[in-house]
Structures are given as structure tokens and as C-alpha cells.
């Protein structure tokens, strides 16, 4: 029997899953990934710990599956986009990796918008600049950590670093790097003019050679095999940006459906044969199917906020439920479900890690009274995250000539029936999910199967390896209640806009 292994390096967890040729998940393993927060707005990751986490989940998935390492035909890796994982000239990480929720470089983005640099770059990259993109982080390192900056041999994205540790080959997979403001999206190549615009010309030679998602980019080395339990010589495919992997995993291979991912990031995207060049969307990037661009609206404002709510504000409840062998998230969903959709709950702004409005906006509960309980706050978190997705969706819909047939959703939200129905009711479209626990890893397995020739294309493999669940439809009777709440949510954002710079000043002192 032949299997494919997918690795998914997300913002909060590292996962491995093994699939057969029909997309059936044989086994999976995951660990929480440590996040280092030395200062507000800074989110780092120990790159050696990250490699050990990948090795642990690979070994865990193989052990659970009962298969032999030699039965794994190929491996592929996906991971969060943006961020930066710098490898040093001394054969070690140049510093900690920087996760995509990082906001340390926000002042660089502000400056580039004011002095016209962003506008110049947009003509080449077709992307607005984000504080968490490699270009902003490299500029910050150049000014604040010059020794680390000068030591960079390779400027990796998350999953490209993991693949480098597996194979010893430095490669830059095209979907990921096309979202980094480093590439000319029309020529599909790195463009040195962008480095000049951002003042980071020195890293040109640190950009690895480009490769494709389903291209074999190396083979598991003897040293890596000893660390992770794979067979030496196992082919490793390019893999992809995790938002591409999830789109492929829910069989979004044409413009008909919109893909949403509700994880650490709120990812909202669809496919288009031409980029959106008028600036109305956050980002265009190159999709793993070469005939399409990926049109994206995104921010780190999704289900990771619920994780924070549970772990930081309900620690005694978490401990109690774990002691009894129950899921605290099931209890929180029960609380939220006990509050009817039409009831007023405090407005929650899901900006704990980043924002899709003002660059310094912070997470907030607005409008609490002594009537409100933890159940109301739980529902507030659910609603606020859903509204943040709607904010992005509305911007995408404005660039389409036809509405989508459905929204195909993946990420932590799919484990909640209440939340899935809330998405349908609030967004106004049928919600479909994929019958797999680890969609990012499935997307990788699809790429791996194509890389070794078991399917002829990613579209063919996706059609054969994806099973779409029955749709959840909007309930018209709740549409007005959600639209009224969403209107208040947007007005709260507008009202608070002037105060964020003062709060940021306090945080920076």
C-alpha cells in the first residue's frame, strides 16, 4: 500500500497526517507550537524547537498508522505564509523565526504608505504591504538587529525552512513567496526592484531558487531520516502556502466557490484568471494551479481569538473539564448556543493578534453590563470572529461579477455546529466543509501524489481525494438580526479608530 504524508505548520500547532490515494486520513499527530512573545506585538518561534516538533509529529503519525516508513511515497509541507525564518551563514538559524501574527514592523508599513513606496511596489507585486511580510521584517532586522541581518544566508518562509531541514536543499516554493511582496506577479519571478523600494537590496542572494508546489524539491537526507523516522531518500515535494493547501483540500479548483479558513488567520479567497489590480483587495498571489491567481482578503483575526478567550480567561474551567476528560470548547459552545441570535451581546473586536482595520487596533469587548455572563461573552467571541470574516468577504464580493455558489470552510470553526450555522446565517451563503480532520495536510498529500506521478494534476488529485460534506444553509429569519449586529460592529470600529495611536504610544513606552 502507498501513502502520502502532509505536514502543516500553522500559527499555533504543528500537524502531520498520512493519507491514502483516495484522500482517506489514516493517522495524524499534532503538538502545540510554542510562541515567544518578548514584547507586545512581537511573536517569535524557536526554529530548532520547530524542527523537533515536525519530527515528533512525523514519528507520531507513522506510529499511529501502523505503516512502514518505506510505504510513504512522498512528503509535502505547508505552513503559514508571511513571517520570516532566517537561516544563518554559520549553518544555524540566524535568530528566532517570526510568525505571521507579528506586528513589530508596523511603522515601516506606515512610512511606506506615506512616502509612496507601497504604491511603487504595488505596480510590481500587486499587493499592499503588511507588517508581517518578509520585506517589512527584513527592513526591521536591518535597522534593529544588523548582526543577525548580515548573517542571513537564506530568507525562508515557514514551510520552506521545514523542507530545507528535511532535504538540505534551499528552495522557495512559488505560492508562498508570491505572497511575500518579493515577486513580480506578472513575470512569476523575484524582482530586484522591490528590494530596492523597501531598502533591503542586501538580501537578493538570500532568496532561494523558485520551485513549484508539485515539483520534487529534494529527498529526505540521512540525518533528517534519523531525526524524524522517514526513510532516507523519500521524495519531498514543494508543498504550498497553507491557504492554497486548504483550497485544494476543499476542491476549490475554479472560481465557482469561495474558500474560507478560520484558524489563527481569517483567510477568505477565490480563484480568478486575472489579478485584481485596482487596489480593492489586500492581495493577489500565484495559485498552485498556474492558470489562476489567488485573490485574498485576510488578517490574523479568526478562531485563534477563541483559543485565547478559553485559555486566558477561563483557565479554571479548562482545568476542570480536562480533569473530567471533557472538551472545554464543547462547554463554551453550549454556553454560546444558549444565547439566541437576536439577543444583544457585547461587541467583540477580534484584534488580539492583529487587525484588519487600524494597524494598532486591539482586541476589545464593548458594551458590557452587569447583566452579561460568560455565556454572552462566549457568543460575542463567536460573532466577532464571524463578522471579521464578513468584512473580508464583502470586499471580495465587490470584485466578482457572479456570487459564489457556496463557501467552503476549513479550520477550527468546522468542529462547531453552532459556529457553522452562524457563518451561514451571517454571510448569507451555503457553507460546505470537507470530511477530513487536517485539510492543510490533505492539500500537501495531494501535492505529494502529483509530484510522484500518481495523479496527472492537482485538479485531478483534488477531485479524487476530497469528500465534501452536506451544505448548511442560511436561515432567512435571522438575517436581519445579524445585519443589525454587524452594523453596530462596524460603527464601533469606526468610533474607536482615533484612540488606537494613543494606546500604541503607551504600549511602546
C-alpha positions in Angstrom: 0.0 0.0 0.0 1.2 3.5 -0.9 0.7 6.6 1.3 1.4 10.3 1.3 2.4 12.4 4.3 1.4 16.0 4.7 3.0 18.4 7.3 1.1 21.6 8.3 2.9 24.2 10.3 0.3 26.7 11.5 0.3 29.6 13.8 -0.5 27.6 16.9 0.0 23.9 16.1 2.3 21.6 14.1 0.5 18.7 12.4 1.3 15.6 10.4 -1.2 13.3 8.7 -0.9 10.3 6.4 -3.4 9.7 3.6 -4.0 7.0 1.0 -4.6 7.7 -2.7 -8.3 8.3 -2.2 -7.7 11.0 0.4 -8.6 8.8 3.4 -6.9 10.0 6.5 -5.0 7.0 8.0 -3.5 8.7 11.0 -2.5 12.1 12.3 -0.4 13.6 15.1 -0.2 17.2 16.4 1.6 19.3 19.0 1.0 22.8 20.2 3.8 25.0 18.9 5.4 27.4 21.4 5.1 31.1 20.7 7.6 33.5 22.2 6.2 37.0 22.9 9.1 39.1 24.2 7.1 42.4 23.8 3.6 43.4 22.8 3.2 42.9 19.0 6.3 40.6 18.8 5.7 36.8 18.0 8.7 34.6 17.6 9.3 30.9 17.3 12.4 28.9 18.2 13.4 27.4 14.8 15.2 24.4 16.4 12.1 23.6 18.6 10.0 24.0 15.5 12.1 21.3 13.7 11.9 19.0 16.7 8.1 19.5 16.7 7.9 18.4 13.0 10.0 15.4 13.7 7.8 14.5 16.7 4.5 14.6 14.7 6.0 12.7 11.8 7.0 9.9 14.1 3.7 10.1 15.9 1.7 9.8 12.7 3.8 6.9 11.4 3.4 5.1 14.7 -0.3 5.6 14.8 -0.8 4.5 11.2 1.0 1.2 11.6 2.5 1.6 8.1 6.2 1.3 7.4 8.2 4.4 6.6 9.0 2.9 3.2 5.3 2.9 2.3 5.3 6.7 2.3 5.7 7.5 -1.3 6.3 11.3 -0.8 6.1 14.1 1.6 5.0 17.7 1.2 4.8 20.6 3.6 2.6 23.6 4.0 2.7 26.4 6.6 1.5 29.9 7.5 2.5 32.5 4.9 4.3 35.7 5.6 6.6 35.9 8.6 10.3 35.1 8.3 12.5 32.1 9.1 16.2 33.3 8.5 18.9 30.6 8.2 22.4 31.8 9.0 25.7 31.6 7.2 27.0 29.7 10.2 24.7 26.7 9.5 22.2 27.6 12.2 19.1 29.8 12.4 20.2 33.4 12.3 17.7 34.2 15.0 14.2 33.0 16.1 11.7 32.7 13.3 9.0 35.4 13.2 5.3 34.3 13.0 2.7 35.8 10.7 0.9 37.4 13.7 3.9 39.7 14.3 3.3 43.5 14.2 6.8 44.9 15.1 7.3 46.5 11.7 4.0 48.4 11.6 5.9 51.7 11.5 7.7 50.7 8.3 4.4 50.0 6.6 3.0 53.4 7.7 6.1 55.1 6.3 6.0 53.3 3.0 2.3 54.2 2.6 3.0 57.8 3.3 6.1 58.2 1.1 4.7 56.3 -1.9 6.9 53.2 -1.6 3.9 51.0 -1.3 2.3 52.4 -4.4 5.5 51.8 -6.4 5.8 48.2 -5.1 2.1 47.5 -5.9 2.7 48.1 -9.6 5.1 45.1 -9.5 3.8 42.8 -6.7 0.1 43.6 -6.9 0.0 43.5 -3.1 -0.4 46.0 -0.3 2.4 45.9 2.2 1.8 44.1 5.6 3.9 44.4 8.8 4.2 40.6 8.9 5.5 40.2 5.4 9.2 39.4 4.9 10.0 42.7 3.3 8.9 44.6 6.4 10.5 42.2 8.8 13.8 42.3 6.9 13.8 46.1 7.0 13.2 46.0 10.7 16.1 43.5 11.2 18.4 45.6 9.1 17.8 48.6 11.5 17.4 46.8 14.8 19.5 43.6 14.6 22.2 44.4 12.0 24.4 41.4 13.0 21.5 39.0 12.5 20.6 40.6 9.3 24.1 40.4 7.8 24.3 36.7 8.8 21.3 35.6 6.8 22.2 33.0 4.1 18.6 32.1 3.3 15.4 34.1 3.9 12.9 31.3 4.3 9.1 31.2 4.6 7.8 28.8 7.3 7.3 25.6 5.3 10.3 26.2 3.1 12.5 26.1 6.2 11.0 22.8 7.2 11.5 21.3 3.8 15.2 22.6 3.9 15.7 20.7 7.1 14.2 17.5 5.5 16.3 17.7 2.3 19.2 20.1 2.8 18.1 21.9 -0.4 17.2 25.6 -0.2 14.1 26.2 -2.4 11.4 28.9 -2.5 8.0 27.4 -3.4 6.2 29.9 -5.6 2.7 30.2 -3.9 4.3 31.2 -0.6 6.9 33.6 -1.9 4.3 35.2 -4.3 2.5 36.5 -1.2 5.7 38.0 0.4 5.9 41.2 -1.7 9.2 39.9 -3.2 7.9 38.8 -6.6 6.7 40.3 -9.8 3.3 38.5 -10.2 3.3 39.1 -14.0 6.7 37.6 -14.7 6.3 35.0 -11.9 9.9 35.7 -10.7 11.7 37.6 -7.9 12.1 41.3 -8.8 15.2 43.1 -7.5 13.3 46.5 -7.9 11.1 45.5 -4.9 14.1 45.0 -2.6 15.3 48.5 -3.7 12.0 50.1 -2.9 12.0 48.6 0.6 15.7 49.3 1.2 16.8 45.7 1.6 18.9 45.1 -1.5 21.4 43.1 0.5 19.2 40.0 0.8 18.9 39.4 -3.0 21.3 36.5 -2.8 19.4 35.1 0.2 16.3 34.4 -1.9 16.3 30.7 -2.7 15.6 29.3 -6.2 11.9 29.2 -7.0 10.1 25.8 -7.3 6.5 24.6 -7.9 4.0 23.1 -5.4 4.0 19.6 -7.0 7.7 19.6 -8.0 10.1 17.3 -6.3 12.5 19.6 -4.5 14.8 17.1 -2.8 14.9 13.9 -0.8 14.9 13.1 2.9 18.6 13.1 4.0 20.2 10.5 6.2 20.4 13.0 9.1 16.8 14.1 8.7 15.6 10.4 8.5 17.3 9.7 11.8 15.6 12.7 13.4 12.0 12.2 12.0 11.6 8.5 11.2 11.1 8.8 7.4 13.1 6.6 5.1 16.2 8.2 3.7 15.6 9.2 0.0 11.8 9.8 0.4 10.8 12.4 -2.2 9.8 15.8 -0.8 7.5 18.0 -3.0 7.5 21.8 -3.0 4.3 21.9 -0.9 2.4 25.2 -0.7 1.2 28.2 1.2 -1.3 26.8 3.7 -4.1 28.8 2.2 -3.5 27.1 -1.2 -3.3 23.7 0.5 -6.7 24.3 2.2 -8.3 25.5 -1.0 -7.1 22.4 -2.9 -8.2 20.2 0.1 -11.8 21.6 -0.3 -11.7 21.1 -4.1 -11.6 24.8 -4.9 -10.0 24.4 -8.3 -12.1 27.1 -10.2 -13.8 30.4 -9.4 -17.2 28.8 -8.6 -16.8 28.7 -4.8 -15.1 30.9 -2.2 -12.7 29.3 0.2 -12.5 30.4 3.8 -10.1 29.3 6.5 -10.9 30.1 10.1 -7.8 29.3 12.1 -5.3 31.7 13.6 -5.9 33.8 10.4 -9.2 34.8 8.8 -8.5 33.7 5.2 -11.0 34.5 2.5 -10.1 33.8 -1.1 -11.2 32.8 -4.6 -9.6 32.0 -7.9 -9.5 34.3 -10.9 -7.8 34.2 -14.2 -6.6 37.8 -13.9 -5.5 39.7 -10.8 -7.5 42.5 -9.2 -5.2 45.4 -10.0 -7.3 48.4 -8.6 -6.2 48.0 -5.0 -9.6 46.9 -3.7 -8.3 43.6 -2.2 -5.5 43.1 0.1 -3.5 40.6 -2.0 -3.1 38.8 -5.3 -0.8 35.8 -5.3 0.0 32.9 -7.6 -2.2 29.9 -7.0 -0.8 26.4 -7.2 -2.8 25.8 -10.4 -0.8 28.0 -12.8 -3.8 29.3 -14.8 -5.2 31.1 -11.7 -4.4 33.9 -9.4 -5.5 33.6 -5.7 -7.5 36.7 -4.7 -7.2 37.1 -1.0 -8.6 39.1 1.9 -7.0 38.1 5.2 -6.0 39.1 8.7 -5.0 37.3 12.0 -8.5 37.9 13.4 -10.1 34.5 13.4 -10.5 31.4 15.7 -7.2 32.0 17.5 -9.1 34.6 19.4 -11.4 31.9 20.8 -8.4 29.9 21.9 -7.2 32.9 23.8 -10.6 33.5 25.4 -10.7 29.9 26.7 -7.1 29.6 27.8 -6.6 33.0 29.3 -10.0 34.0 30.7 -11.3 30.5 31.6 -8.3 28.7 33.0 -10.1 27.1 35.9 -12.9 25.9 33.6 -10.3 24.4 31.2 -8.6 22.6 34.1 -11.9 21.2 35.4 -13.1 20.0 32.0 -9.7 18.4 31.2 -9.7 16.7 34.6 -13.1 15.1 33.8 -12.0 14.1 30.3 -14.2 16.6 28.6 -13.5 19.3 26.0 -13.7 22.9 27.3 -14.6 24.0 23.8 -17.7 21.8 23.8 -18.8 23.5 27.1 -18.1 27.0 25.7 -20.2 26.2 22.6 -23.0 25.1 24.9 -22.8 28.4 26.7 -22.8 30.4 23.4 -25.6 28.3 22.0 -27.8 29.1 24.9 -28.0 32.7 23.9 -30.4 33.3 21.0 -29.1 35.0 17.8 -31.3 38.1 18.3 -30.1 38.7 21.8 -27.7 41.6 22.4 -24.2 40.5 23.3 -21.2 42.8 23.9 -19.4 43.6 20.6 -16.1 41.7 20.4 -13.3 43.0 18.2 -11.1 40.0 17.4 -7.9 42.0 17.2 -5.8 40.3 19.8 -3.0 39.4 17.4 -3.6 41.8 14.6 -6.3 43.9 12.9 -7.9 44.3 9.5 -8.8 47.9 10.2 -6.4 50.3 12.0 -2.9 48.8 12.2 -2.8 49.4 16.0 -6.4 48.3 16.8 -6.6 45.9 19.8 -9.0 43.2 20.9 -11.9 44.6 22.9 -15.3 43.8 24.4 -17.6 46.9 24.0 -20.9 47.4 25.7 -20.9 45.0 28.7 -23.3 45.4 31.6 -23.7 43.6 34.9 -26.4 41.5 33.2 -23.9 39.8 30.9 -22.4 36.4 31.8 -19.5 34.3 30.4 -22.1 32.8 28.0 -22.7 36.2 26.5 -19.0 36.8 26.1 -18.6 33.4 24.5 -21.2 34.2 22.0 -19.6 37.6 21.5 -16.3 36.0 20.5 -18.1 33.7 18.0 -20.0 36.6 16.5 -17.0 39.0 16.4 -14.8 36.4 14.5 -17.7 35.7 12.1 -18.1 39.5 11.5 -14.4 39.8 10.7 -14.8 37.2 8.0 -17.8 39.0 6.6 -15.7 42.2 6.5 -13.3 40.5 4.2 -16.0 38.6 2.2 -17.8 41.8 1.3 -14.5 43.2 -0.2 -14.1 40.0 -2.3 -17.7 40.0 -3.5 -17.2 43.6 -4.8 -14.6 42.2 -7.2 -16.8 39.4 -8.6 -19.3 39.5 -11.4 -21.2 36.5 -10.1 -21.9 35.5 -6.5 -20.3 32.2 -5.3 -22.3 29.0 -5.3 -21.1 28.3 -1.8 -18.4 29.0 0.8 -16.1 26.1 1.5 -14.9 26.4 5.0 -12.0 24.8 6.9 -10.2 25.5 10.1 -11.2 25.2 13.8 -14.6 26.5 13.2 -15.8 23.4 11.4 -15.7 21.5 14.7 -18.6 23.7 15.9 -22.1 23.1 14.5 -23.3 26.3 16.1 -20.5 28.3 14.5 -21.0 26.8 11.1 -24.7 27.8 11.2 -23.7 31.3 12.4 -21.4 31.6 9.4 -24.2 30.6 7.0 -26.8 32.9 8.7 -24.4 35.9 8.8 -22.7 35.5 5.5 -25.8 34.5 3.5 -24.4 31.6 1.6 -24.4 27.8 1.9 -21.4 26.5 4.0 -19.7 23.3 2.9 -16.8 21.6 4.6 -14.5 18.7 3.8 -14.7 15.4 5.5 -11.1 15.4 6.8 -9.6 16.4 10.1 -6.5 18.0 8.7 -7.2 19.9 5.4 -3.8 21.6 5.2 -2.1 18.2 5.4 -4.5 16.8 2.9 -3.6 19.6 0.4 0.1 18.6 0.9 -0.7 14.9 0.4 -2.4 15.9 -2.9 0.7 17.8 -4.0 2.9 14.8 -3.0 0.7 12.4 -5.0 1.1 14.6 -8.1 4.9 15.0 -7.6 5.5 11.3 -7.8 3.2 10.9 -10.8 0.3 9.1 -9.2 -2.1 11.8 -10.5 -1.6 13.9 -13.5 -2.5 17.3 -12.0 -3.5 18.9 -8.7 -7.0 19.4 -10.0 -7.4 15.7 -10.8 -5.9 14.6 -7.5 -8.2 17.1 -5.6 -11.3 15.7 -7.4 -10.4 12.2 -6.4 -9.1 12.8 -2.8 -11.7 15.3 -1.5 -15.1 14.4 0.0 -17.3 17.5 0.5 -19.9 17.4 3.3 -23.6 18.3 3.0 -24.2 22.0 2.9 -25.5 24.1 5.8 -27.9 26.7 4.5 -28.7 30.2 5.8 -31.8 30.7 7.9 -33.6 33.8 6.5 -35.4 34.5 9.8 -32.1 35.5 11.4 -30.6 37.6 8.6 -32.0 40.9 10.0 -30.6 40.3 13.5 -27.1 39.6 12.2 -27.1 42.5 9.8 -28.1 44.8 12.7 -25.3 43.4 14.9 -22.8 43.7 12.1 -23.7 47.3 11.5 -23.0 48.0 15.2 -19.7 46.1 15.0 -18.6 48.3 12.1 -19.7 51.5 13.8 -17.8 50.5 17.0 -14.6 50.0 14.8 -15.1 53.5 13.3 -15.7 55.2 16.7 -12.6 53.7 18.2 -10.3 54.4 15.3 -8.9 57.7 16.7 -7.8 56.2 20.1 -5.5 53.4 18.9 -2.4 55.5 18.2 -2.5 56.8 21.8 -2.8 53.2 23.2 0.1 52.1 21.0 2.2 55.0 22.3 1.6 53.8 25.9 2.5 50.2 24.9 5.7 51.3 23.2 6.9 53.3 26.3 
